Amino acid sequence: MARLSRPKVMSLTDAAAARVKSIIDASGTPAVALRVGVKNGGCAGVSYTMELAERIEPTDEVIDDKGVRLVIDPKAVLFLLGTEMDFKVDRLSANFSFRNPNETAACGCGESHAITPAAAEALEAGA
């Protein structure tokens, strides 16, 4: 009997992958990945976090996509399941954005979001 494959926690657009690569290359640090997570805060509940990771912890979720390595803290996996990270440039700004199917609301400024964790069963598919 064939098993379902486990859903990908996160993916990157081509623009996001190119920008992450350039940030890591220009960082001047021994960064091995970009760490993505969520933290409590803001008017809607949580904010996305990003920082360069110099090492991968044994409990981190590791994602390789388009030549870029992301690491996700296990506490953030259910909040980020199915999220696509993009990088957009317009006349007045350049920033990363997240298309998260678990997001239920966002504040007016776009800095914080309400996210309902995915069901744990979604991770167990195919396990």
C-alpha positions in Angstrom: 0.0 0.0 0.0 1.5 3.4 -1.0 1.9 6.0 1.7 1.2 9.6 1.2 4.3 11.8 1.2 4.8 14.1 4.1 3.8 17.8 3.3 6.7 20.2 2.9 6.9 22.6 5.8 8.0 25.6 3.7 9.0 26.4 0.1 10.7 29.3 -1.6 9.9 31.3 -4.7 12.8 31.8 -7.1 13.1 35.4 -5.9 13.2 34.4 -2.3 15.9 31.8 -2.9 18.1 34.2 -4.8 17.8 36.8 -2.1 18.5 34.4 0.7 21.6 33.1 -1.2 22.9 36.7 -1.6 22.3 37.5 2.1 24.2 34.4 3.2 27.0 35.1 0.7 27.4 38.7 1.8 27.1 38.0 5.5 30.7 37.5 6.3 29.7 34.7 8.8 29.9 31.0 8.5 26.1 30.8 8.0 24.9 27.4 6.8 21.2 28.2 6.6 18.4 30.7 7.2 16.5 30.0 10.4 12.8 30.8 10.0 10.3 30.8 12.9 7.5 32.6 14.6 7.4 34.5 17.9 4.6 35.9 20.0 4.0 39.6 19.5 2.3 42.3 17.5 -1.3 43.3 17.5 -2.5 40.1 15.7 -0.6 37.5 17.7 2.6 36.3 16.1 5.4 37.6 13.8 7.7 35.7 11.5 11.4 35.6 12.4 14.4 35.1 10.3 18.1 34.9 11.2 21.3 33.4 9.8 22.0 30.0 11.3 25.7 29.1 11.9 24.7 25.5 12.9 21.8 23.1 12.6 20.4 21.8 15.9 19.5 18.1 16.0 15.8 18.9 16.5 15.6 21.4 13.6 13.5 20.7 10.6 15.8 21.1 7.6 14.4 22.1 4.2 16.5 22.3 1.0 14.7 24.2 -1.7 16.2 25.8 -4.9 19.7 25.6 -3.5 18.9 27.2 -0.2 18.8 25.6 3.2 16.1 26.7 5.7 16.0 25.4 9.3 12.8 25.5 11.3 12.5 25.1 15.1 10.3 22.2 15.9 7.9 24.4 17.9 7.2 26.5 14.7 6.6 23.6 12.2 2.9 23.3 12.7 2.5 27.1 12.3 4.5 27.1 9.1 3.3 23.9 7.4 2.6 24.7 3.7 4.0 28.2 3.8 5.7 29.8 0.7 8.2 32.5 1.3 8.6 35.1 -1.4 10.8 38.3 -1.9 9.2 41.3 -3.5 10.7 44.6 -4.6 8.6 47.6 -5.5 9.3 51.3 -5.8 9.4 52.0 -2.1 10.3 48.7 -0.4 11.9 45.3 -0.7 10.8 42.6 1.7 10.2 38.9 2.3 6.5 37.9 2.5 4.9 34.7 3.5 1.8 32.9 2.0 0.7 30.8 4.9 -2.4 28.6 4.6 -2.6 28.5 8.4 -2.9 32.3 8.7 -6.4 33.4 9.9 -5.9 37.1 10.2 -3.2 39.9 9.8 -2.8 43.3 11.3 -3.2 46.4 9.1 0.6 47.0 8.9 1.3 43.4 7.9 3.9 42.8 10.6 1.9 40.3 12.7 -0.5 37.6 12.0 -2.9 35.2 13.7 -1.9 31.6 12.8 -3.8 28.5 13.7 -1.4 25.5 13.9 -2.0 22.7 11.4 -3.2 19.5 12.7 -0.4 17.2 13.9 -1.8 14.5 11.6 -0.7 16.5 8.6 2.9 15.9 9.6 2.3 12.2 10.2 1.0 11.5 6.7 3.5 9.1 5.2 5.5 8.8 8.4 
